Amino acid sequence: MIFLFVFFFITLYLYCVERFFSLNFWKQFVLWLPAFIIFAVVPSLQYNVGTDYSTYFQYYFNNEHALYLKKNEILYYYIVELGRFLGDPQFQFILVSIIQAFLFFYLLFLLKIEGYKSWLIFLIFFLCTGIYHNQMNGLRQYICIYAVPIIAIHLYKRNNFRALAFSVFSLFLHASSVLSSFLLLIFSKIKITSSSKYLFLIFVSTFFIYLVNFKSLIIYILEFFNLRFLSYMGTQYTEGRDVMQLVTKFYYLPIIAVFWYYFLKNKDSEKSGLNNFFILIFSFTHFMFLQAMSFDMMLRIWAYFNIFLIFPIYYVFSRSSKLSFLLLLVYVFIFYIAKVLFFPVAEYEYHLYRGWF
């Protein structure tokens, strides 16, 4: 039930303050501060959520996080050290949650500048991507995942220094983020974002491309960049998943189909813009999860781009009548409720940290 409180409070709050906007991020941040606090508090007070909690928790008592120094993931090492300095193992989760929340609201600010409605972005983000829940398990990677759309925006706007700064920030938290930054750089050089037909062709083609077994090539790339994912070689993560384990990832396909109908039909979609750049990234990466049938590790790589699911769904919501909007909301809400209330597992099964209460 705590997640429903987070969802309703933040959505309602952002909706109520939507018309107030400042081009100064810090002024806007102060306005959003109540939503920021709620966003950050719940992950901060998690206890034994997901599969990696105990590993992170024990860093306070052992020195195993020194491994991140050897792998040049130095920022995370110092996050743990700061948590140890503050005197409680839970401080690590608080610090990470604050960083994640800050990145999300900075992203929200960048999108608001472009005309996106902050409350609707949050609504879709929370109900459809699963990122808010998964961030409580993959602490380091999900800091980087929040940085991915920020890097994309700066690349699109040719703010190359800022894009590089966030890429380096991510690299020193999780080495695998070099792959997402590299792919974003490639996407930013593609000049067909003004053509909705080409984007649709890419989307359809990638469905079949990702069905091909690229496991050997992926392992070669991981070895070439000497990424931390290599530590998973020889484990269950190098095996394939049954297609039935991935079936829930097709749940939003009906909405995506409606999106393509609108997008191809609407002449405005022939104009280049940031939204089309997001759709380009989405088109190239959405079906990447299909590679998990050959190589489970691909779900970790796909997770970097899952956040771009927001934008085709936003496109549909923003062009819907009141009745259609309500029906769409019910559709996505049912799936979320099923995962959180009726079939909660792993990151969706929340426990409150009792150490301070």
Buried (B, 14 or more C-beta within 10 A) or exposed (E): EEBEEBBEBBBEBBBEBEEEBEEEEEEBBEBBEEBBEBBBBBBBBBBEBBEBBEEBBEBBEEEEBEEBEEBEBBBBBBBBBEBBEBEBBBBBBBBBBBBBBBBBBBBBBBBBBEEBBBBBBBBBBBBBBBBBBBBBBBBBBBBBBBBBBBBBBBBBBEBEEBBBBBBBBBBBBBBBBBBBBEBBBEBBEEEBBEBBEBBBEBBEEBEEBBEEEBBEEBBEBBEEBEBBBBEBEEEEBBEBBEEEEBEEBEBBEEBBEBBBEBBEEEEEBEEEBBBBBBBBBBBBBBBBBBBBBBBBBBBBBBBBBBBBBBBBBBBBBEBBEEEEBEEBBEBBBEBBBBBBEEEBEEBBEBEEBEEEE
